[in-house]
């Protein structure tokens, strides 16, 4: 198993632990997440790319793992990811460059 896949699985296990500890809160969050990523004017892949860009600007490693995997699963290609990362770097500056590089590496391994 790749290091990226292992890290993604660990992040999902941590979320699962929180879901068990706070089921009502997590059920509400899950409902929000499902509504936010449903296809509409933007495709589910585009919405996952938006979430990835936000995760890059926020510097959330686990969020990057989760949303890059989601974007790829929904059909996003590397070129679309790179465009989303360009916007993230514009908004996040130097620190976002580091996380953007991480997101691209994750995409290539997932």
The 8 nearest C-alpha neighbors of each residue, nearest first, counted from 0:
[[1, 4, 5, 2, 3, 6, 8, 108],
 [2, 0, 4, 3, 5, 108, 109, 6],
 [1, 3, 5, 4, 6, 0, 7, 108],
 [4, 2, 6, 5, 1, 7, 105, 108],
 [3, 5, 7, 1, 6, 2, 8, 0],
 [4, 6, 2, 8, 3, 7, 1, 9],
 [7, 5, 9, 3, 8, 4, 2, 10],
 [8, 6, 4, 10, 9, 5, 64, 3],
 [7, 9, 11, 5, 6, 10, 4, 12],
 [10, 8, 12, 6, 7, 11, 5, 13],
 [11, 9, 7, 13, 12, 8, 61, 6],
 [10, 12, 14, 8, 13, 9, 15, 7],
 [11, 13, 15, 9, 14, 10, 8, 16],
 [14, 12, 16, 10, 15, 11, 9, 17],
 [15, 13, 11, 17, 16, 12, 18, 10],
 [14, 16, 12, 18, 13, 17, 11, 19],
 [17, 15, 13, 19, 14, 18, 12, 20],
 [16, 18, 20, 14, 19, 15, 21, 13],
 [17, 19, 15, 22, 25, 21, 16, 20],
 [20, 18, 16, 17, 22, 21, 15, 25],
 [19, 21, 17, 18, 22, 16, 15, 25],
 [22, 20, 18, 24, 19, 23, 17, 25],
 [23, 21, 18, 25, 19, 24, 26, 20],
 [24, 22, 26, 25, 21, 27, 18, 28],
 [25, 23, 27, 26, 22, 21, 28, 18],
 [24, 26, 28, 22, 18, 27, 23, 29],
 [27, 25, 29, 23, 28, 24, 22, 30],
 [28, 26, 30, 24, 25, 29, 31, 23],
 [27, 29, 25, 31, 30, 26, 32, 24],
 [30, 28, 32, 26, 31, 27, 25, 33],
 [29, 31, 27, 33, 28, 32, 34, 26],
 [32, 30, 28, 34, 29, 33, 35, 27],
 [33, 31, 29, 35, 34, 30, 28, 36],
 [34, 32, 30, 36, 35, 31, 29, 37],
 [33, 35, 31, 32, 37, 36, 30, 29],
 [34, 36, 32, 33, 37, 31, 46, 30],
 [37, 35, 43, 33, 34, 46, 32, 38],
 [38, 36, 34, 43, 35, 33, 39, 42],
 [37, 39, 42, 43, 41, 36, 40, 46],
 [40, 38, 41, 42, 37, 43, 36, 46],
 [39, 41, 42, 38, 43, 37, 45, 46],
 [42, 40, 39, 45, 38, 46, 43, 44],
 [41, 43, 38, 45, 44, 39, 46, 40],
 [42, 44, 38, 46, 36, 45, 37, 47],
 [45, 43, 70, 73, 47, 42, 75, 46],
 [46, 44, 48, 42, 47, 43, 41, 49],
 [45, 47, 49, 43, 48, 44, 36, 50],
 [46, 48, 70, 50, 44, 49, 45, 66],
 [47, 49, 51, 45, 46, 50, 70, 83],
 [50, 48, 46, 52, 51, 47, 45, 53],
 [49, 51, 47, 53, 48, 52, 54, 66],
 [50, 52, 48, 54, 66, 49, 53, 63],
 [53, 51, 87, 55, 49, 54, 50, 84],
 [52, 54, 50, 56, 55, 51, 57, 49],
 [53, 55, 51, 57, 59, 52, 56, 63],
 [56, 54, 58, 52, 98, 53, 57, 95],
 [57, 55, 91, 53, 95, 58, 54, 87],
 [58, 56, 54, 55, 59, 53, 91, 95],
 [57, 59, 55, 56, 54, 60, 98, 95],
 [58, 60, 62, 54, 57, 61, 63, 55],
 [61, 59, 63, 62, 58, 64, 54, 98],
 [60, 62, 64, 63, 59, 10, 65, 7],
 [63, 61, 65, 59, 64, 60, 54, 66],
 [64, 62, 60, 66, 61, 65, 54, 51],
 [65, 63, 61, 62, 67, 66, 7, 68],
 [64, 66, 62, 68, 63, 67, 61, 69],
 [67, 65, 69, 51, 68, 63, 47, 64],
 [68, 66, 70, 69, 64, 65, 63, 106],
 [67, 69, 71, 66, 65, 70, 72, 64],
 [70, 68, 66, 72, 67, 71, 73, 47],
 [71, 69, 47, 44, 67, 73, 75, 72],
 [70, 72, 75, 74, 68, 73, 69, 67],
 [71, 73, 69, 74, 70, 68, 75, 44],
 [74, 72, 44, 70, 71, 75, 69, 43],
 [75, 73, 71, 72, 44, 76, 70, 43],
 [76, 74, 71, 70, 44, 73, 79, 77],
 [77, 75, 79, 78, 74, 80, 71, 70],
 [76, 78, 80, 79, 81, 75, 106, 103],
 [77, 79, 81, 80, 76, 82, 75, 83],
 [80, 78, 82, 81, 77, 76, 83, 75],
 [79, 81, 77, 83, 78, 82, 84, 48],
 [80, 82, 84, 78, 79, 83, 85, 77],
 [83, 81, 85, 79, 84, 80, 78, 86],
 [82, 84, 80, 86, 85, 81, 52, 48],
 [83, 85, 87, 81, 86, 82, 99, 52],
 [86, 84, 82, 88, 87, 83, 81, 89],
 [87, 85, 89, 83, 84, 88, 90, 82],
 [86, 88, 84, 52, 90, 85, 89, 91],
 [89, 87, 91, 95, 92, 85, 90, 86],
 [90, 88, 86, 87, 91, 92, 85, 95],
 [89, 91, 87, 88, 92, 86, 56, 95],
 [92, 90, 88, 95, 56, 87, 89, 94],
 [93, 91, 88, 95, 94, 89, 90, 96],
 [92, 94, 96, 95, 91, 88, 97, 89],
 [95, 93, 96, 97, 92, 91, 98, 56],
 [94, 96, 91, 88, 98, 56, 97, 93],
 [97, 95, 99, 93, 94, 98, 88, 100],
 [96, 98, 100, 95, 99, 94, 101, 93],
 [97, 99, 101, 95, 55, 100, 96, 102],
 [100, 98, 96, 102, 101, 97, 84, 95],
 [101, 99, 103, 97, 98, 102, 96, 104],
 [100, 102, 98, 104, 99, 103, 105, 97],
 [103, 101, 99, 105, 100, 104, 63, 106],
 [102, 104, 106, 100, 105, 101, 99, 107],
 [105, 103, 101, 107, 106, 102, 100, 108],
 [106, 104, 102, 108, 107, 103, 109, 101],
 [107, 105, 103, 109, 104, 108, 67, 102],
 [106, 108, 104, 105, 109, 103, 77, 102],
 [109, 107, 105, 106, 104, 3, 1, 4],
 [108, 106, 107, 105, 68, 4, 3, 71]]
